[in-house]
Amino acid sequence: MMTLRHGGRAVAVLLALAAALAPGGAVAAGAPATPALTLPAPTGPHPVGTTWLHLTDHDRPDPWAPEQSRELMVSMWYPAAAPVGAPAPYTTAAVSARVVAGTGLPLPPDVLTTVRTHARRDAPVRPNRHGWPLVLLSPGFSLSRESLTGLAEDLASRGYVVAGIDHPYEAYGVEFPDGRVVDCRACDEWGDGTAQKVIAGRTADVSFLLDRLTGPRPVWRGFVDRQRVAMVGHSIGGASAVRTLVTDARVDAAADLDGTLFTPVGPTVRPVMLVGAERPQDHSWVRDWPDLGGWKRWLTVTGSGHMSFTDRPVLGAQLGQDPGAIPAERQMLITREYVAAFVDRHLRARPAPLLDGPDPAYPEVTFR
């Protein structure tokens, strides 16, 4: 996907030209979005359910709004007992409007509410004797948790509980159940030290969420296996995943999807996978590679871009945008397959030959 750069940070252009939405390439002011967007179906054997959690850490002030406690919105995707209930919304109208405004594209503000998902809202969780392994997802800077829905639904269909985390004030918009919407204060404050502040805050967010999911009085008692936890993130969410691996012993493995490691990792022997878009080597990955002393992989996806690891290429292609050298759905397929292989190997001790070296089925993926 195309990116615009402002003040040294990449701001993703999330969707495409409006020509696909209206005859003649114009979108009338206030026109409703065309309900024509959809994500690829999950590939696993389980139907998928989802629910949203609103959590408050009363012991920690918000790093961007210190006058209040830190609040999180979390989407939980999971194997469902049955495909019952209404299809889950992709996001809210308020968040969609802020994403569209943030990109500056001439799209209907509610366009993201038209995305068809494959999860059923509040479907009952499928029982599992020891609980399901947990995968935490952290989105890129300025993005919201819905940007990784395609990956989350697929992991849930394969037998994982997936927690997608919104980090308030670091996304174009985060909406709470009472209708409050907070905007991206961090976007306006970007400068020296902002990335480190974002990563520190996200590691604290994840540790708090793990307290609530796996602690003495978990909100998801019986459904999450506290002994099997991985974190995956995109962009600065990927940097936060690797950092959390070092700072929180409950995280067993971390995957970074095209995220610069603004904070040096330091020595670790737990599994790390770095997956990068095609571009010059990230200097931070080169710097920290020797400190990754356990199982590790550095993969490059030839023909990909920074947003290739999110939903955006798929949605953009449906709106008429050229996805680049790799077809949009194949970009998502590559992300799904390699992330699933990573968590299968390290949370379930399953063979993952896809991670042992180049595979002729995925010639785009090269190994360092």
Number of C-alpha atoms within 10 A of each C-alpha: 23 18 15 11 9 10 10 9 14 16 19 20 19 23 27 24 17 19 16 19 24 13 9 9 11 14 18 12 10 10 14 15 18 16 13 14 19 17 21 17 13 23 16 15 12 21 26 34 31 27 17 15 15 12 15 14 17 11 9 15 14 18 17 18 12 10 9 13 15 22 19 21 22 22 20 21 29 35 32 23 15 15 18 16 13 13 18 18 19 21 20 16 17 18 24 23 19 21 26 21 15 19 17 11 16 17 26 21 22 22 23 27 20 20 18 17 19 26 32 23 19 20 23 19 18 18 13 13 8 12 20 24 22 29 26 23 28 30 27 30 23 23 26 25 23 22 22 22 22 25 24 29 31 30 29 31 24 19 23 28 29 30 29 26 24 25 29 27 22 24 25 26 26 27 20 15 10 6 9 10 16 17 19 21 17 21 19 10 11 14 12 8 10 14 21 17 14 23 23 17 18 24 23 19 22 24 18 19 22 20 15 17 21 22 14 9 10 15 15 13 14 16 24 24 20 18 16 19 26 26 27 25 25 29 24 26 31 29 33 37 33 32 22 27 24 21 15 14 12 18 25 20 29 32 30 27 30 27 26 22 27 18 17 16 22 13 14 16 14 19 22 28 23 21 25 28 22 17 13 7 11 14 11 15 18 10 12 15 18 11 13 18 14 12 13 18 20 16 23 20 22 16 16 23 22 21 23 28 27 25 24 24 29 25 23 21 21 20 18 15 20 17 23 16 11 18 16 23 17 14 25 23 20 17 19 21 16 19 22 18 17 26 28 19 17 21 18 11 10 12 13 15 11 16 19 10 13 15 13 9 8 14 10 18 22 16 13 7
